[in-house]
Amino acid sequence: MTMESAALERPANTWDFYWRVAVRPYPKPTLAILLLMAGGALLETLTIGLTVPLLDLLTLPDRAMGNGVVRAMAGVVQAAGWPATLPALIFSVLAVSSVLFVAHGVSVLLGQYYTAAIAVKLRRSVKTLMLDRFLHARYDAMARRSRGAVVNDINAPGESLAGAITQLGLFLTGIVTSALMIGLLLYLSWWATLVIGLLAVAGVQGWRWYADRRAAAHGRTLYDVRSEQSKLQVDAIDGLRVVKAHGLEAALVARQDALLAKELVPELRLVGYRNGPMLVNEVIAVAIVLALGAVTCFRPGWGFRVSMLAAFLLAIRRIAPSLATINRASVEMHKYARNLEVIDEVLRELPQERRGGASVGRVERIELRDVAFAYPSRPEHGVLRGVSAAMARGTVTAIVGPTGSGKSTIAHLLLGLADPQAGTITVNNVDLQRLDLAAWRGGIGSVSQDVFVFNATIRDNLLLGQEGIEPGRLEWATGIAQLHDFIVSLPEGYDTVVGDRGLRLSGGQCQRLAIARAILRRPQVLIFDEATSALDTLTERAVYQAIHSLHEDAIVIVIAHRLSTVKDAHRILVLEDGRIQEQGRHEELVQRGGLYARLYAEGSGGSEQPAAPQPVGAAG
């Protein structure tokens, strides 16, 4: 089953959604469940129906001999070679009732098993699909969402849908059981059944009319509150340093407690909506029992016998919880309405990155042609305005400029995290938007200032799922990043777990780890976006010396504030207000005395800093 194909249209109501995601994709298990439900309900109905001939044998044996069931039992007993005496007939009815009772239990168990199987499969399918949709969503769409809310949207709908499917099974079981029980009662006495049916339908429909919408509203409230809790928890853990530095522990705990307190009223209301039908049905059952008892005792001429009264009592006692189950399950399924909406919203409305496209071969040239871009949050503010530049294999291109000039935006566009709103980015004269995005990114090594490391070993953080990497190559990459000596000094070496978001490493060590894993891929394009901001000057120079030595096998793009690190680039692009104001080599730009010269003078404090080593093929 693919949930995406099952949810092509927004459901008109809750039942339509269940039909599309839980029933239609699983025809065989669904049919098995329905047959088991119907079989179980039929067996239970037959068991209760046998109460009439059994009690007639005990109280009115002469009348009982005219009963079709008793005559059939007598024939079976005689065929077995035993005399059809009264005790033998009573025992045979009891034996058949016992067999039916056990068979009913087996059918109920199997029905619950198949229902649980569908629920578990749906939970797995939904969680997997939701994670897939979020991971393949457009970066700008994800940037507008809270991490906590995303985590909640991945997990809560799947869990809730699994519970809702179980409730759907109970709902259908209640309907089938009630229908067959009513059929038995109609067979015994149509007029008494009519009265009971009217009261039961009034109770069920009245309660559903009262409870369903209210349950859905309270379910939405709970979903929103729990989403806020997830946001708070993720932010508190992610920002633990800020929390501790500013003494926010008490405030965050109080906020969490306030959100938990908001669950009380909707939770209690839902308890009432779920269990209220039980009380309503008990009141109806008591009224029916008293009325039928009065008819049996004081109006025997109406044809209502004690055996029939007993069968009615048993059937009513079984119908009452079935009706309560119907109401309770309906309330539960409407409580999950918001969760179902989230699934459809993610499937239908969350913008997705493109998949597939032209293949990516050897990258020889990247070119920006009149590229313009503005972020959706500020469409009137152009971050890039008519930027044109070319980057060839075997060269190092540096991008510098004041904060907010659009340097990192170029890196985002090259990674395909956003698309230009005007102009094009071409790779070997092919529009980047026509390329297979996954394959394109597979050939890029990118390191940003905001480094993320997984709570795993150093080795796992370096490999990121790559297999067949020789230890020598791993050490080569960490050596270039000036990290190998530190790693081997650790007791567990490359198998050291770095902690959540790299808490056991310094900022500089995290940056060097990110540089090493980017280099390890031997990418065709290397992008360093403030990748050494947390390194000291000597380490930074050593890292850039090694990085520059790789430029012949790749297109290297360096975005930096420290202009001393880009002095030896083959070309320097100077951005200001989203436009390229200057471009050229370091010496040319300094002699020109423009923006670059001013930025370099400010960065160097008025004196030359030691130059980074010259890359192979670069002019002095």
Backbone torsions as a table, in degrees:
resi	resn	phi	psi	omega
1	MET	NA	138.9	170.0
2	THR	-115.8	122.3	-177.8
3	MET	-63.3	-29.9	-177.2
4	GLU	-64.7	-43.7	179.3
5	SER	-70.3	-25.8	-179.9
6	ALA	-80.7	-11.0	-175.0
7	ALA	-125.5	47.2	-177.5
8	LEU	-74.2	-22.5	-178.8
9	GLU	-125.1	144.9	176.4
10	ARG	-67.2	134.1	-176.5
11	PRO	-67.7	139.2	175.8
12	ALA	-69.6	-28.7	177.9
13	ASN	-158.4	178.1	-176.9
14	THR	-60.4	-41.1	-175.5
15	TRP	-67.1	-36.3	177.5
16	ASP	-62.0	-40.8	179.0
17	PHE	-62.4	-47.8	179.8
18	TYR	-59.6	-39.0	179.8
19	TRP	-62.2	-43.0	-174.9
20	ARG	-74.8	-35.4	-173.5
21	VAL	-100.5	-21.9	-173.3
22	ALA	-115.6	-27.9	-174.6
23	VAL	-102.3	-57.1	-174.2
24	ARG	-61.4	-39.4	-179.3
25	PRO	-72.3	-16.3	-177.0
26	TYR	-123.2	66.5	-174.1
27	PRO	-64.1	-43.1	-176.6
28	LYS	-69.5	-51.4	176.8
29	PRO	-60.9	-36.3	179.6
30	THR	-64.6	-43.2	178.2
31	LEU	-63.6	-40.0	178.2
32	ALA	-61.9	-42.6	179.4
33	ILE	-62.8	-45.3	-178.9
34	LEU	-63.6	-40.9	178.7
35	LEU	-65.5	-41.0	178.4
36	LEU	-66.1	-40.1	177.2
37	MET	-62.0	-48.7	-179.2
38	ALA	-64.0	-42.0	178.9
39	GLY	-64.2	-43.1	178.7
40	GLY	-63.1	-44.2	179.2
41	ALA	-64.7	-38.8	178.9
42	LEU	-64.4	-43.0	179.1
43	LEU	-62.8	-41.5	179.1
44	GLU	-66.0	-39.2	178.9
45	THR	-63.9	-42.7	178.3
46	LEU	-63.5	-39.0	179.0
47	THR	-60.6	-45.4	178.3
48	ILE	-67.9	-38.4	179.7
49	GLY	-62.1	-31.1	178.2
50	LEU	-68.0	-10.7	176.6
51	THR	-61.8	-35.8	-176.5
52	VAL	-64.6	-55.4	179.2
53	PRO	-64.9	-32.4	179.9
54	LEU	-64.3	-47.4	-179.7
55	LEU	-71.1	-32.9	176.1
56	ASP	-64.7	-37.6	176.5
57	LEU	-63.3	-34.4	-178.7
58	LEU	-80.0	-34.5	-173.4
59	THR	-106.3	-36.1	-178.1
60	LEU	-133.8	71.3	-174.6
61	PRO	-61.1	-36.9	-179.8
62	ASP	-63.4	-42.8	179.6
63	ARG	-69.0	-35.1	-176.9
64	ALA	-64.4	-30.0	-177.6
65	MET	-63.5	-18.4	177.9
66	GLY	-87.5	-4.7	-179.7
67	ASN	-74.5	135.6	-178.1
68	GLY	-61.0	-37.6	179.5
69	VAL	-65.2	-43.1	-179.1
70	VAL	-64.8	-42.0	179.2
71	ARG	-62.7	-39.8	178.2
72	ALA	-64.2	-40.7	178.4
73	MET	-63.4	-40.1	178.8
74	ALA	-61.9	-40.2	178.5
75	GLY	-64.4	-39.3	179.1
76	VAL	-65.7	-42.8	-179.3
77	VAL	-63.6	-44.6	180.0
78	GLN	-66.7	-36.8	178.1
79	ALA	-64.4	-27.9	178.6
80	ALA	-79.8	-4.8	177.3
81	GLY	92.0	12.9	179.0
82	TRP	-109.3	152.3	176.3
83	PRO	-71.5	141.9	-178.2
84	ALA	-83.0	63.6	177.9
85	THR	-79.6	166.2	179.8
86	LEU	-58.9	-47.8	178.2
87	PRO	-60.1	-38.9	-180.0
88	ALA	-64.4	-40.1	178.8
89	LEU	-66.3	-43.2	178.5
90	ILE	-59.9	-44.6	-178.1
91	PHE	-66.1	-38.4	-179.1
92	SER	-65.0	-39.8	176.7
93	VAL	-63.8	-42.3	177.6
94	LEU	-62.0	-40.2	-178.8
95	ALA	-65.1	-45.9	178.5
96	VAL	-62.1	-42.2	178.1
97	SER	-60.0	-40.3	-179.8
98	SER	-65.7	-42.7	178.4
99	VAL	-62.2	-44.7	178.1
100	LEU	-62.1	-37.9	-179.6
101	PHE	-63.1	-45.3	179.3
102	VAL	-66.0	-42.7	179.3
103	ALA	-61.3	-37.7	176.5
104	HIS	-61.3	-43.8	178.2
105	GLY	-60.9	-40.6	178.6
106	VAL	-64.0	-44.1	-179.2
107	SER	-64.9	-38.8	177.7
108	VAL	-63.3	-44.4	179.8
109	LEU	-61.6	-45.7	179.5
110	LEU	-64.6	-38.8	177.4
111	GLY	-62.1	-43.5	177.5
112	GLN	-64.7	-35.8	179.5
113	TYR	-63.4	-48.9	-179.0
114	TYR	-66.3	-37.9	177.4
115	THR	-62.3	-45.0	178.6
116	ALA	-63.2	-37.1	179.8
117	ALA	-62.2	-45.0	177.8
118	ILE	-63.8	-42.0	-179.0
119	ALA	-61.4	-44.7	-179.7
120	VAL	-65.5	-41.9	178.7
121	LYS	-63.4	-41.0	178.8
122	LEU	-65.7	-41.3	179.2
123	ARG	-59.7	-45.5	178.5
124	ARG	-63.2	-45.4	-178.2
125	SER	-62.3	-44.9	-177.2
126	VAL	-67.9	-45.9	-179.5
127	LYS	-62.2	-42.5	179.6
128	THR	-64.4	-44.6	-178.9
129	LEU	-66.1	-41.8	-179.2
130	MET	-63.1	-43.4	177.4
131	LEU	-62.5	-42.4	179.0
132	ASP	-61.1	-44.0	-179.0
133	ARG	-65.4	-40.9	179.9
134	PHE	-69.3	-40.3	-179.2
135	LEU	-68.5	-30.0	179.8
136	HIS	-98.0	8.3	178.3
137	ALA	-72.4	157.2	176.1
138	ARG	-61.9	141.4	-175.1
139	TYR	-61.0	-41.0	-178.9
140	ASP	-65.4	-33.8	177.4
141	ALA	-68.3	-38.7	179.2
142	MET	-71.8	-31.1	-178.9
143	ALA	-64.5	-21.8	180.0
144	ARG	-86.7	-4.1	-176.4
145	ARG	-106.2	144.5	174.7
146	SER	-73.0	141.2	178.5
147	ARG	-60.6	-41.1	179.6
148	GLY	-62.6	-40.8	179.0
149	ALA	-65.9	-37.4	178.9
150	VAL	-64.9	-45.0	178.3
151	VAL	-59.3	-42.1	178.8
152	ASN	-64.5	-40.4	-178.7
153	ASP	-70.4	-25.1	177.0
154	ILE	-74.7	-41.3	-171.2
155	ASN	-95.2	-44.6	-171.8
156	ALA	-61.8	-46.5	-178.7
157	PRO	-60.4	-40.5	179.4
158	GLY	-64.2	-44.8	178.6
159	GLU	-63.6	-43.7	-177.7
160	SER	-68.4	-38.3	179.9
161	LEU	-65.2	-37.9	176.7
162	ALA	-61.0	-44.0	177.0
163	GLY	-65.0	-37.9	-178.8
164	ALA	-67.2	-36.3	178.5
165	ILE	-64.9	-39.0	175.2
166	THR	-60.7	-42.0	177.8
167	GLN	-66.0	-34.0	177.4
168	LEU	-63.4	-40.0	176.0
169	GLY	-61.2	-43.4	178.0
170	LEU	-64.4	-38.4	179.8
171	PHE	-60.6	-48.3	-179.2
172	LEU	-67.8	-37.9	176.8
173	THR	-60.5	-43.4	179.0
174	GLY	-61.0	-40.9	-179.7
175	ILE	-65.7	-48.5	-178.3
176	VAL	-62.7	-45.5	-179.7
177	THR	-61.5	-45.9	-179.1
178	SER	-62.6	-40.9	-178.5
179	ALA	-63.6	-44.4	-179.4
180	LEU	-69.4	-38.0	177.2
181	MET	-63.3	-40.0	178.7
182	ILE	-66.2	-35.9	175.6
183	GLY	-61.0	-42.1	177.0
184	LEU	-61.9	-44.0	-178.7
185	LEU	-65.4	-37.6	177.3
186	LEU	-61.7	-38.8	178.2
187	TYR	-63.7	-37.4	-178.6
188	LEU	-76.8	-43.7	-178.8
189	SER	-162.4	110.9	-174.6
190	TRP	-69.5	-38.6	-175.4
191	TRP	-70.2	-38.7	177.9
192	ALA	-66.9	-38.0	179.5
193	THR	-66.0	-37.4	179.6
194	LEU	-61.2	-43.3	178.5
195	VAL	-63.6	-46.5	-179.9
196	ILE	-62.1	-42.5	-178.4
197	GLY	-62.3	-42.7	179.0
198	LEU	-61.9	-44.0	179.4
199	LEU	-64.9	-42.0	-178.2
200	ALA	-65.4	-47.3	-179.6
201	VAL	-62.0	-41.3	178.6
202	ALA	-61.1	-42.8	180.0
203	GLY	-65.5	-46.6	-178.2
204	VAL	-64.5	-53.3	-176.5
205	GLN	-66.1	-38.1	178.1
206	GLY	-61.3	-44.7	-179.4
207	TRP	-69.8	-39.4	178.4
208	ARG	-63.4	-41.4	178.1
209	TRP	-60.6	-38.2	-178.4
210	TYR	-76.5	-39.4	-166.3
211	ALA	-97.2	-32.9	-169.1
212	ASP	-59.7	-51.8	-178.4
213	ARG	-65.3	-39.2	179.1
214	ARG	-65.1	-38.9	178.2
215	ALA	-64.0	-41.7	178.5
216	ALA	-61.9	-41.2	179.5
217	ALA	-63.9	-43.9	179.0
218	HIS	-69.1	-32.3	175.1
219	GLY	-63.1	-40.3	176.2
220	ARG	-62.2	-42.6	179.1
221	THR	-59.7	-46.5	179.8
222	LEU	-62.8	-40.9	-179.2
223	TYR	-62.6	-45.3	-179.2
224	ASP	-64.7	-41.9	-179.6
225	VAL	-64.1	-43.5	-178.9
226	ARG	-70.4	-29.3	174.0
227	SER	-65.5	-41.5	176.8
228	GLU	-63.7	-37.3	177.6
229	GLN	-62.9	-43.1	179.1
230	SER	-62.1	-42.0	177.4
231	LYS	-58.5	-48.6	-178.2
232	LEU	-60.4	-45.6	-176.9
233	GLN	-65.4	-44.3	-179.9
234	VAL	-64.7	-44.3	179.2
235	ASP	-63.1	-39.8	-179.1
236	ALA	-64.9	-41.5	-179.9
237	ILE	-73.6	-45.0	179.7
238	ASP	-62.2	-39.5	-177.5
239	GLY	-100.0	35.9	-174.3
240	LEU	-58.8	-37.7	179.6
241	ARG	-63.6	-44.4	178.7
242	VAL	-64.8	-40.6	179.5
243	VAL	-58.2	-47.6	-178.8
244	LYS	-70.4	-40.6	-178.0
245	ALA	-64.1	-31.4	-177.5
246	HIS	-105.8	7.3	177.1
247	GLY	61.9	43.8	-175.3
248	LEU	-92.7	2.8	-174.3
249	GLU	-55.3	-51.6	-176.2
250	ALA	-63.3	-40.6	-178.8
251	ALA	-65.3	-41.2	-179.8
252	LEU	-69.2	-39.5	176.9
253	VAL	-63.1	-41.0	179.3
254	ALA	-65.1	-38.9	178.3
255	ARG	-64.3	-43.1	176.9
256	GLN	-61.5	-43.2	179.7
257	ASP	-63.2	-38.6	178.6
258	ALA	-65.1	-39.0	177.8
259	LEU	-66.8	-40.1	177.7
260	LEU	-63.9	-35.7	179.7
261	ALA	-64.3	-29.1	179.7
262	LYS	-69.4	-14.6	178.4
263	GLU	-77.0	-21.1	-170.1
264	LEU	-58.6	-55.2	-174.3
265	VAL	-62.4	-52.1	179.4
266	PRO	-62.2	-36.5	178.7
267	GLU	-62.6	-45.5	-179.3
268	LEU	-67.1	-38.2	177.3
269	ARG	-62.6	-41.7	179.6
270	LEU	-65.5	-35.5	174.6
271	VAL	-59.3	-43.5	178.6
272	GLY	-64.1	-42.4	-179.5
273	TYR	-67.0	-34.7	-180.0
274	ARG	-71.7	-44.1	-170.3
275	ASN	-100.6	-9.8	178.0
276	GLY	-57.8	-39.8	-179.8
277	PRO	-57.8	-30.5	179.0
278	MET	-59.4	-45.1	179.7
279	LEU	-66.5	-43.1	179.7
280	VAL	-60.0	-44.7	-179.1
281	ASN	-68.1	-34.6	177.0
282	GLU	-64.1	-41.4	178.6
283	VAL	-63.0	-44.5	178.9
284	ILE	-62.6	-43.1	-179.0
285	ALA	-62.0	-43.1	179.5
286	VAL	-61.2	-44.1	-179.8
287	ALA	-62.3	-41.7	-179.8
288	ILE	-66.6	-44.0	-179.5
289	VAL	-59.9	-46.0	-179.5
290	LEU	-63.7	-40.3	-179.1
291	ALA	-65.9	-45.1	-180.0
292	LEU	-68.8	-36.0	176.3
293	GLY	-62.0	-40.5	178.7
294	ALA	-65.0	-40.4	178.8
295	VAL	-64.4	-42.8	-178.7
296	THR	-64.8	-41.0	-174.4
297	CYS	-82.1	-38.5	-171.1
298	PHE	-109.7	-11.7	177.4
299	ARG	-132.0	62.4	-178.6
300	PRO	-62.5	-23.2	-179.9
301	GLY	-66.8	-14.6	179.3
302	TRP	-76.9	-3.9	174.2
303	GLY	84.6	18.4	-179.6
304	PHE	-98.5	109.8	-177.1
305	ARG	-91.2	168.6	178.9
306	VAL	-62.4	-41.4	179.6
307	SER	-60.9	-39.8	178.0
308	MET	-67.2	-39.4	177.5
309	LEU	-60.3	-43.7	179.5
310	ALA	-62.5	-43.5	178.8
311	ALA	-63.1	-41.0	177.3
312	PHE	-61.9	-43.0	-179.2
313	LEU	-61.3	-46.1	-179.8
314	LEU	-64.0	-43.1	-179.1
315	ALA	-65.4	-41.8	178.9
316	ILE	-64.5	-41.0	178.1
317	ARG	-63.6	-25.6	177.3
318	ARG	-87.0	-35.0	179.4
319	ILE	-68.1	-38.8	-176.8
320	ALA	-56.3	-52.8	177.5
321	PRO	-66.6	-28.5	177.2
322	SER	-65.4	-43.3	177.1
323	LEU	-65.1	-39.7	177.3
324	ALA	-63.1	-38.5	178.1
325	THR	-63.7	-41.2	177.8
326	ILE	-58.5	-48.9	-179.4
327	ASN	-64.8	-45.7	-177.5
328	ARG	-63.4	-44.1	179.8
329	ALA	-65.1	-37.9	177.7
330	SER	-62.3	-42.7	177.6
331	VAL	-61.5	-45.4	-178.7
332	GLU	-61.7	-44.0	-177.8
333	MET	-67.3	-34.5	176.7
334	HIS	-73.6	-26.5	175.5
335	LYS	-62.3	-31.9	-177.5
336	TYR	-86.8	9.8	-175.6
337	ALA	-57.4	-41.6	-178.6
338	ARG	-63.9	-38.1	179.0
339	ASN	-62.1	-39.7	178.9
340	LEU	-66.9	-36.8	177.9
341	GLU	-64.0	-38.4	179.7
342	VAL	-61.6	-42.4	178.9
343	ILE	-59.5	-48.5	-179.6
344	ASP	-66.4	-38.1	179.3
345	GLU	-61.9	-44.7	-179.7
346	VAL	-65.5	-41.9	-178.2
347	LEU	-69.4	-34.1	-173.3
348	ARG	-97.1	-36.6	-165.5
349	GLU	-111.4	-19.6	-178.3
350	LEU	-74.0	115.5	-177.2
351	PRO	-61.2	135.1	-177.4
352	GLN	-110.0	147.8	172.3
353	GLU	-68.7	154.7	178.7
354	ARG	-70.3	148.1	176.2
355	ARG	-124.1	141.5	-177.2
356	GLY	82.7	178.0	-179.3
357	GLY	136.3	-169.8	-178.5
358	ALA	-67.5	148.7	179.6
359	SER	-72.5	157.0	-179.5
360	VAL	-110.1	116.2	178.4
361	GLY	-95.7	-145.8	177.8
362	ARG	-71.7	122.6	-176.9
363	VAL	-84.2	114.9	-179.8
364	GLU	-103.7	-28.9	-173.6
365	ARG	-156.0	135.2	172.4
366	ILE	-117.5	135.4	-177.7
367	GLU	-137.1	132.8	172.2
368	LEU	-100.7	126.6	-176.5
369	ARG	-121.9	104.6	178.3
370	ASP	49.4	47.3	-176.0
371	VAL	-77.2	130.6	174.6
372	ALA	-127.8	144.9	-178.1
373	PHE	-156.1	142.8	172.9
374	ALA	-141.0	141.4	179.8
375	TYR	-75.3	144.7	-177.5
376	PRO	-57.1	-30.0	-179.3
377	SER	-69.3	-24.7	179.0
378	ARG	-137.9	69.9	-174.9
379	PRO	-63.7	-23.8	-178.7
380	GLU	-78.9	-13.4	-177.9
381	HIS	-102.7	105.2	-180.0
382	GLY	-76.3	114.2	179.4
383	VAL	-74.4	-40.6	175.2
384	LEU	-122.8	139.3	-177.1
385	ARG	-136.8	101.5	175.9
386	GLY	61.4	45.2	-178.9
387	VAL	-83.1	127.8	176.1
388	SER	-130.0	131.4	179.6
389	ALA	-163.4	156.1	178.6
390	ALA	-127.6	142.9	-179.9
391	MET	-133.7	122.2	-174.9
392	ALA	-108.0	155.1	176.9
393	ARG	-61.6	139.6	-179.7
394	GLY	87.6	10.0	179.7
395	THR	-125.5	159.2	174.0
396	VAL	-113.2	121.4	178.5
397	THR	-111.6	125.5	178.3
398	ALA	-104.4	141.3	177.0
399	ILE	-122.0	119.1	-177.3
400	VAL	-130.7	168.9	178.5
401	GLY	152.7	170.0	-179.8
402	PRO	-63.2	164.0	176.3
403	THR	-59.5	134.6	179.0
404	GLY	84.1	9.4	-177.8
405	SER	-83.0	-10.3	175.8
406	GLY	109.3	13.4	-176.7
407	LYS	-63.6	-53.1	-178.0
408	SER	-67.1	-26.6	178.0
409	THR	-63.1	-36.9	176.9
410	ILE	-61.7	-41.2	177.6
411	ALA	-61.9	-41.0	178.6
412	HIS	-62.2	-41.5	-179.4
413	LEU	-67.7	-39.1	179.5
414	LEU	-66.5	-31.6	178.0
415	LEU	-80.6	-6.4	-178.5
416	GLY	76.7	17.7	177.0
417	LEU	-74.9	-16.9	175.1
418	ALA	-151.9	162.1	179.5
419	ASP	-114.0	144.5	177.3
420	PRO	-60.8	143.6	176.3
421	GLN	-87.8	-13.7	173.3
422	ALA	-153.0	154.3	-177.5
423	GLY	77.4	-177.0	-177.9
424	THR	-140.9	156.1	169.3
425	ILE	-114.7	124.0	-177.4
426	THR	-115.7	147.3	174.6
427	VAL	-121.5	114.0	-174.4
428	ASN	54.2	40.4	179.5
429	ASN	67.6	14.8	174.5
430	VAL	-109.0	130.9	-179.0
431	ASP	-57.8	130.5	-179.5
432	LEU	-56.7	-31.7	-177.8
433	GLN	-73.1	-7.7	175.9
434	ARG	-97.0	-9.0	-177.0
435	LEU	-83.2	156.8	171.5
436	ASP	-68.0	111.5	-172.2
437	LEU	-63.2	-41.0	-179.1
438	ALA	-64.5	-42.2	179.3
439	ALA	-67.0	-38.9	178.4
440	TRP	-61.4	-47.5	-179.9
441	ARG	-66.3	-28.7	178.3
442	GLY	-63.1	-20.0	178.8
443	GLY	-100.6	11.8	-178.6
444	ILE	-114.1	135.4	168.8
445	GLY	-108.7	118.7	-174.1
446	SER	-125.5	135.0	175.8
447	VAL	-131.7	123.9	179.4
448	SER	-110.7	171.2	178.8
449	GLN	-66.9	-36.6	178.8
450	ASP	-89.2	86.9	-174.7
451	VAL	-81.8	137.7	174.6
452	PHE	-117.3	129.6	173.6
453	VAL	-122.9	146.9	-177.1
454	PHE	-84.2	155.9	177.3
455	ASN	-78.2	73.8	-177.2
456	ALA	-148.0	-171.0	179.8
457	THR	-75.7	163.2	175.9
458	ILE	-59.8	-41.2	179.5
459	ARG	-59.2	-47.2	-179.5
460	ASP	-64.1	-37.3	178.9
461	ASN	-68.5	-28.3	177.9
462	LEU	-78.1	-43.8	-175.0
463	LEU	-76.8	-38.4	-177.6
464	LEU	48.3	48.2	174.7
465	GLY	89.5	-8.7	177.8
466	GLN	-67.6	139.9	-179.9
467	GLU	-117.3	156.6	176.6
468	GLY	76.9	20.6	178.8
469	ILE	-86.0	123.7	-179.7
470	GLU	-70.9	146.3	177.5
471	PRO	-55.6	-35.4	-179.9
472	GLY	-62.7	-38.7	179.1
473	ARG	-69.1	-35.7	177.4
474	LEU	-62.6	-45.5	-179.6
475	GLU	-68.0	-32.7	175.8
476	TRP	-60.5	-45.5	-178.5
477	ALA	-66.9	-43.8	-180.0
478	THR	-70.2	-27.2	175.3
479	GLY	-66.7	-43.2	177.3
480	ILE	-59.8	-38.9	-178.7
481	ALA	-82.9	6.6	179.2
482	GLN	59.0	40.1	-175.8
483	LEU	-120.7	-17.7	-172.5
484	HIS	-60.9	-46.1	-177.4
485	ASP	-60.7	-38.4	178.6
486	PHE	-66.5	-42.3	-177.0
487	ILE	-63.3	-47.2	-176.5
488	VAL	-69.7	-15.7	176.4
489	SER	-78.3	-13.5	-179.8
490	LEU	-79.0	147.4	-179.1
491	PRO	-56.2	-38.3	-178.4
492	GLU	-102.6	4.8	175.5
493	GLY	54.5	-130.5	-177.4
494	TYR	-68.9	-12.1	179.0
495	ASP	-95.3	14.7	176.9
496	THR	-74.0	129.6	176.3
497	VAL	-80.3	129.3	-171.9
498	VAL	-87.2	-10.3	-179.6
499	GLY	88.2	169.4	-177.9
500	ASP	-62.8	123.7	-178.2
501	ARG	54.8	28.7	175.4
502	GLY	71.7	33.0	-175.9
503	LEU	-62.7	-22.4	-178.5
504	ARG	-87.2	0.2	178.1
505	LEU	-115.8	154.2	174.3
506	SER	-77.1	169.2	178.5
507	GLY	-61.1	-40.2	178.8
508	GLY	-66.7	-37.9	178.4
509	GLN	-66.8	-38.2	176.2
510	CYS	-62.8	-41.3	179.6
511	GLN	-65.4	-40.7	179.2
512	ARG	-66.6	-36.6	176.5
513	LEU	-62.5	-42.4	179.8
514	ALA	-65.5	-37.7	177.5
515	ILE	-64.6	-43.2	-179.3
516	ALA	-62.5	-42.9	-177.6
517	ARG	-72.3	-27.0	175.3
518	ALA	-70.0	-41.6	-179.4
519	ILE	-69.7	-34.6	-176.1
520	LEU	-58.8	-27.1	-178.1
521	ARG	-75.5	-9.3	-173.1
522	ARG	47.6	57.8	-174.0
523	PRO	-74.7	162.2	175.1
524	GLN	-83.2	-22.4	178.5
525	VAL	-131.1	127.8	176.9
526	LEU	-114.4	123.4	179.7
527	ILE	-118.7	120.6	178.0
528	PHE	-116.6	105.8	-178.2
529	ASP	-103.4	96.3	-175.6
530	GLU	52.2	41.8	-170.0
531	ALA	-74.8	-11.2	-177.8
532	THR	-123.7	22.2	-175.5
533	SER	-63.6	-24.9	-177.6
534	ALA	-97.1	9.2	-178.0
535	LEU	-99.6	151.1	173.7
536	ASP	-73.0	166.6	-172.9
537	THR	-60.8	-44.4	-177.5
538	LEU	-65.3	-44.6	179.2
539	THR	-65.1	-39.9	-179.8
540	GLU	-61.6	-43.9	179.4
541	ARG	-63.3	-41.4	179.4
542	ALA	-64.4	-40.5	179.0
543	VAL	-63.7	-47.3	-178.4
544	TYR	-67.3	-31.2	175.1
545	GLN	-60.0	-45.4	179.7
546	ALA	-68.3	-39.6	-179.0
547	ILE	-64.1	-42.5	-179.8
548	HIS	-62.8	-28.0	179.8
549	SER	-70.5	-13.3	-178.7
550	LEU	-92.5	-4.2	-167.4
551	HIS	-67.4	-22.8	-177.9
552	GLU	-67.7	-22.7	-179.4
553	ASP	-100.7	6.7	-175.1
554	ALA	-158.5	169.8	167.3
555	ILE	-95.5	117.4	-177.3
556	VAL	-105.2	127.4	178.9
557	ILE	-121.8	122.9	-176.9
558	VAL	-118.8	121.3	175.0
559	ILE	-107.2	123.2	-171.6
560	ALA	-149.7	152.3	169.4
561	HIS	-93.2	-37.6	179.4
562	ARG	-77.1	104.4	-174.1
563	LEU	-71.6	-17.6	177.8
564	SER	-65.1	-21.8	-178.1
565	THR	-82.1	-11.1	-175.8
566	VAL	-117.2	10.8	-176.5
567	LYS	-57.9	-32.1	-173.5
568	ASP	-100.6	13.6	176.6
569	ALA	-66.1	150.7	178.5
570	HIS	-68.0	-31.5	177.7
571	ARG	-148.3	137.2	178.3
572	ILE	-117.0	125.2	175.3
573	LEU	-101.5	125.3	-178.0
574	VAL	-107.2	113.8	-177.8
575	LEU	-100.9	145.0	171.3
576	GLU	-153.6	128.7	-179.3
577	ASP	53.7	37.8	174.7
578	GLY	78.7	8.2	179.8
579	ARG	-124.5	152.1	174.1
580	ILE	-82.4	110.8	-178.2
581	GLN	-86.8	-33.8	-179.1
582	GLU	-147.0	156.0	170.5
583	GLN	-156.2	148.6	-177.6
584	GLY	155.9	-165.5	176.6
585	ARG	-88.8	166.5	-175.4
586	HIS	-56.2	-51.2	-175.2
587	GLU	-62.6	-39.7	179.6
588	GLU	-62.3	-45.0	-175.8
589	LEU	-69.2	-36.8	178.1
590	VAL	-66.5	-43.3	-179.4
591	GLN	-66.0	-28.8	-179.4
592	ARG	-68.1	-25.7	176.4
593	GLY	70.4	24.6	-178.8
594	GLY	-94.2	-145.7	-176.6
595	LEU	-60.7	-44.9	-178.5
596	TYR	-60.8	-42.7	-179.6
597	ALA	-61.5	-40.5	179.3
598	ARG	-66.8	-43.7	179.4
599	LEU	-63.4	-38.8	-179.2
600	TYR	-68.2	-40.2	179.4
601	ALA	-65.1	-40.9	178.3
602	GLU	-65.7	-40.4	-178.3
603	GLY	-70.7	-31.6	-177.7
604	SER	-92.5	1.1	179.4
605	GLY	66.7	24.5	177.6
606	GLY	89.5	-1.6	179.0
607	SER	-133.9	153.1	179.3
608	GLU	-67.8	133.0	171.5
609	GLN	-91.1	160.3	178.5
610	PRO	-57.4	132.8	-176.9
611	ALA	-75.8	147.8	173.8
612	ALA	-69.5	151.5	-178.9
613	PRO	-57.3	147.9	-176.2
614	GLN	-72.7	131.3	175.3
615	PRO	-72.3	156.8	178.6
616	VAL	-60.6	129.9	176.5
617	GLY	88.2	-1.9	-178.8
618	ALA	-89.9	145.0	178.0
619	ALA	-76.8	152.9	-179.2
620	GLY	-82.5	NA	NA
